[in-house]
Amino acid sequence: MTRAGGLRVRRTQAERDAITVEIGYALCSAAFAAAVVFGAAAGPALLFTLPGAVEELLLGAGTALAPVLFLVRVVSVLRRFRPAGQPSQPGRTRPDS
């Protein structure tokens, strides 16, 4: 149940399913994006023999950027998701009616 203006509003199963799918999408896309950024930043340090300072810098950058990107992606996807509200006048489909 959700509070909306002091009233309790029950969500339908379809609305709960939509929220669940959106959360799953947010988590999966964020994990993928974080993995890509980590691989791009730290990949050269893992694949090639580099000087110690450069290797530490690249690994540190990947380790710092990946979780930040993960959180930003999850928040941006979930903030963008807004369940469609009820129309103010059910049955009317044209804006000028």
N, C-alpha and C positions, 0 to 999 in steps of 0.2 A: 504494500500500500504506500501511497505517496501523499504528502500534504501539498495541496494546491490552494492557496488563499485561505487556509484554515479548514478546508474541507478534505475529507479522505476520498481519494480517487483510486479505484481498483483498476489495475492494468489487465488488459486482456492477455490471453496466451500468446497471441500474435505479437503484441507489443513486447512481452517478456522475451519471446524468441528473437525478435529484431535486436533488442538490447544485447542479448547473449551473443548473437552473430557479430554485432559491431565490436563488442569487447574482444572476441576471438580474433577478428580481423586486425584490430588495433595492436594486439599483442604479437601476432604473427608477422605483420608488416614491420613493426618496430624491431623485432628480433632479426629479421632479414636485413633491414637497413643498418642496424648496429653491426651485424657480422660483416657486411660489405665494407663499411667504414673502417672497422678494425682491420680487415684484410688489406685494405688499400694503404692504411697508415703503417701497420706493423708487418705487413707481408714481406717487404724487402729485407727487413731485419731477420725474418724467419727463414727466408730462402737463400740469402747470400751471406757471405762472410764479410762483415763490415767492421770498422773500428768500434771499440767498446762504447765510446760516448755516443756515436751515431745510433748504434743498436739500442742503447738505453733510451735515447730520445724518441726513436720511432715506436718502440714498445710502450713507452710512457704515453705518447700522444694517442696511440690506438686505444690503450686502456682508459684514458681520460675521455676521449671523444665518444666511444661506443655507448657507455651508459647515459651520457647526456643526450645523445641523439635518440636513444631508446625512449627516455622519458618525454622528450619533446614530441616525438612521433605519437606516442600513446595519448598524450594530452591533446594534441592537435586533432587527432582523429575523433576522440570522444567529445571534444567541444563542438566539432562540426556536426556531430550527429544530434539531431533534434527530432524526436518522434513527431510525426504529423499530428497536429491538434484537430479537434472536431471543428467542422465548419460552423460559422456563426448562424447560418440559416440552412439547415439540411434540405437537400433536394434542389437547391438552386445551383446551377452549374455555370451560368454566365455571370461575369462580374457586373454587368449593367442591369441585371434583373432584380 
